[in-house]
């Protein structure tokens, strides 16, 4: 029997009947009250157009439905297949808000005549979900555009004809895109694309492609096809389980994004891979009682969270999950702005942070300790935090310390103007010379740091490079600091041998001053310095002269290449490297990808999503070094793992490229707040033998700790695509159940 379509009266009744509580009714002690949650949110700088706007045109049969649940108390709905709505707007992006329930279905969405997506408004929920974000796109050029939403009229979950509706459209205008006074005069015009502006660049290229869906505060490459992006709790356009997502998987090949569920607030967390390939995200922030309250989002305090993301290497990243339950797995003590590095046994060392959310650290909230995950009994600690005097002496600018495992098993830690070599076995500190000229390099006077490539030719001699930061006095009050105070252009290098330490820091100057720069290692051994600001410091809403909410200004938009092996004075170049039109300052990220290009994302100096200067940035850019346009060597073998001192024969195709053949093993790092934790490049001993390369694994787990890495063949400074490998046996890090039980028994989860 054929079911008849719903009448207009029945259609209206579906809309009028529902009253939805907060997301799954969840709330915590930090909530003010449980109320209706709807993703509709109009960031500062955007413009909302209600369904009744005369600029929105409806074609064929639509009805006006009324309910207090709707934006403006009304919406337009249709059950007719082939009915459509059009809206012409001027901006860089568009959002469509409507309702979802078991009677809603598919809609084809066109932008400027091109089919972009088949949007899905169907949800298997007992009640209608109103004011839902059904479609969004943010990477349009600044100019006039037209969206068309066409009701397909079907869905596998719907018997009969499916509904779609329009509650509102929201227009976004990123990067200073302003609505012209004579709006209509601009119809039919088009802005030149970023690709077009760079057509004359002979070597490097930069293009904009893709949107992250959640603000990219933390970024880590998890496989050859995906990166994991983690944000804080806020009104991101990507949604999951009926509320905004604050984590997502980004497909490097298709540029699709998929939300990942996180229970606890991951605001300003650290992270690392473990030796078994699992990724941990550590620490965070309490629940924020504002527009992003717990009653809205169902989130919980994240300051002691250890979120575990199991290895997920399938090309489509199927069944990827993040486990997050602070009552079962947690830190011994709250940590915000902590740094996490992987150790030689595959476990994690967690360094410093703050016990409460804040800005410039101080003695009342400082957490001057380290701890381990899984918990360890180091010198009788029984898994409890171990105090580091260095983290007391480096107040106040000592959050997100820069840290690396050294080739002798000790740990380099840099904070504020100081550095120390920490022996975790003896619990002793060796203080290093102070960074010259009063330069501070850790949050909120953030610079960037990188461990220069380790090579058997120098017996794996370690050398640290620090670039950017600020000379602002960290004891000054926030209201006395200005967003216009200049950053520093200083780079400092220190060889971590006895002779190198005696010689002290060697100073160089970048072409431009930067705070919050990202230092990205390339497989060639060179370093790209990207992102950052020319003045101010990290954070938002603190200093005088804020730009929007940003504590920083004068975005630095031209990347710089640094060649560590070149003579001093000749190491920096900006030649033939294109500039970006997108400011990337606080909460920006950049990483090398397996393909060899650089993914650049983020920038969000705001409490919640905003489009005022400087707004929340979802657009992704791709910086392509010259080798991306060259004929490239190829690893033709499937490589899964490489053992220590193990000889491995790898089949390669050099495509007749002539030159020195080198093999590099890289950790691409866990990137957040200009800190690239665990970023590492190790040259492996390698010999070319006809169509294969004999490669010897790292000599020990201090040189490269066990866990995942990416293997590149480099011929004449041209790298292959990287292959993900497991270094070591892939076993779990050591676990002492008695120590874990003691720690859990003698601590409790923070409540915010």
Secondary structure as GFF3:
##gff-version 3
##sequence-region A 1 752
A	DSSP	alpha_helix	8	16	.	.	.	ID=ss1
A	DSSP	three_ten_helix	23	25	.	.	.	ID=ss2
A	DSSP	beta_strand	47	50	.	.	.	ID=ss3
A	DSSP	beta_strand	56	59	.	.	.	ID=ss4
A	DSSP	beta_strand	63	66	.	.	.	ID=ss5
A	DSSP	three_ten_helix	71	73	.	.	.	ID=ss6
A	DSSP	beta_strand	74	78	.	.	.	ID=ss7
A	DSSP	beta_strand	84	91	.	.	.	ID=ss8
A	DSSP	beta_strand	93	100	.	.	.	ID=ss9
A	DSSP	beta_strand	106	111	.	.	.	ID=ss10
A	DSSP	beta_strand	114	120	.	.	.	ID=ss11
A	DSSP	beta_strand	129	137	.	.	.	ID=ss12
A	DSSP	beta_strand	143	151	.	.	.	ID=ss13
A	DSSP	beta_strand	164	166	.	.	.	ID=ss14
A	DSSP	beta_strand	168	172	.	.	.	ID=ss15
A	DSSP	three_ten_helix	183	186	.	.	.	ID=ss16
A	DSSP	alpha_helix	194	197	.	.	.	ID=ss17
A	DSSP	beta_strand	205	211	.	.	.	ID=ss18
A	DSSP	beta_strand	218	221	.	.	.	ID=ss19
A	DSSP	beta_strand	226	230	.	.	.	ID=ss20
A	DSSP	beta_strand	239	240	.	.	.	ID=ss21
A	DSSP	beta_strand	243	244	.	.	.	ID=ss22
A	DSSP	beta_strand	247	251	.	.	.	ID=ss23
A	DSSP	beta_strand	257	259	.	.	.	ID=ss24
A	DSSP	beta_strand	270	273	.	.	.	ID=ss25
A	DSSP	beta_strand	279	282	.	.	.	ID=ss26
A	DSSP	alpha_helix	294	297	.	.	.	ID=ss27
A	DSSP	beta_strand	306	309	.	.	.	ID=ss28
A	DSSP	beta_strand	322	323	.	.	.	ID=ss29
A	DSSP	beta_strand	339	342	.	.	.	ID=ss30
A	DSSP	beta_strand	348	351	.	.	.	ID=ss31
A	DSSP	beta_strand	369	373	.	.	.	ID=ss32
A	DSSP	beta_strand	386	387	.	.	.	ID=ss33
A	DSSP	alpha_helix	390	393	.	.	.	ID=ss34
A	DSSP	beta_strand	402	405	.	.	.	ID=ss35
A	DSSP	beta_strand	411	415	.	.	.	ID=ss36
A	DSSP	beta_strand	418	423	.	.	.	ID=ss37
A	DSSP	beta_strand	428	431	.	.	.	ID=ss38
A	DSSP	three_ten_helix	436	438	.	.	.	ID=ss39
A	DSSP	beta_strand	448	451	.	.	.	ID=ss40
A	DSSP	three_ten_helix	456	458	.	.	.	ID=ss41
A	DSSP	beta_strand	463	467	.	.	.	ID=ss42
A	DSSP	three_ten_helix	478	480	.	.	.	ID=ss43
A	DSSP	beta_strand	490	495	.	.	.	ID=ss44
A	DSSP	alpha_helix	498	503	.	.	.	ID=ss45
A	DSSP	beta_strand	506	509	.	.	.	ID=ss46
A	DSSP	beta_strand	518	521	.	.	.	ID=ss47
A	DSSP	beta_strand	527	530	.	.	.	ID=ss48
A	DSSP	beta_strand	533	540	.	.	.	ID=ss49
A	DSSP	beta_strand	550	555	.	.	.	ID=ss50
A	DSSP	beta_strand	560	562	.	.	.	ID=ss51
A	DSSP	beta_strand	572	573	.	.	.	ID=ss52
A	DSSP	beta_strand	588	592	.	.	.	ID=ss53
A	DSSP	beta_strand	598	602	.	.	.	ID=ss54
A	DSSP	beta_strand	619	624	.	.	.	ID=ss55
A	DSSP	three_ten_helix	626	629	.	.	.	ID=ss56
A	DSSP	beta_strand	634	635	.	.	.	ID=ss57
A	DSSP	beta_strand	641	642	.	.	.	ID=ss58
A	DSSP	beta_strand	647	653	.	.	.	ID=ss59
A	DSSP	beta_strand	661	667	.	.	.	ID=ss60
A	DSSP	beta_strand	670	672	.	.	.	ID=ss61
A	DSSP	beta_strand	675	677	.	.	.	ID=ss62
A	DSSP	beta_strand	680	689	.	.	.	ID=ss63
A	DSSP	beta_strand	692	696	.	.	.	ID=ss64
A	DSSP	beta_strand	707	715	.	.	.	ID=ss65
A	DSSP	beta_strand	718	719	.	.	.	ID=ss66
A	DSSP	beta_strand	723	727	.	.	.	ID=ss67
A	DSSP	alpha_helix	737	745	.	.	.	ID=ss68
###
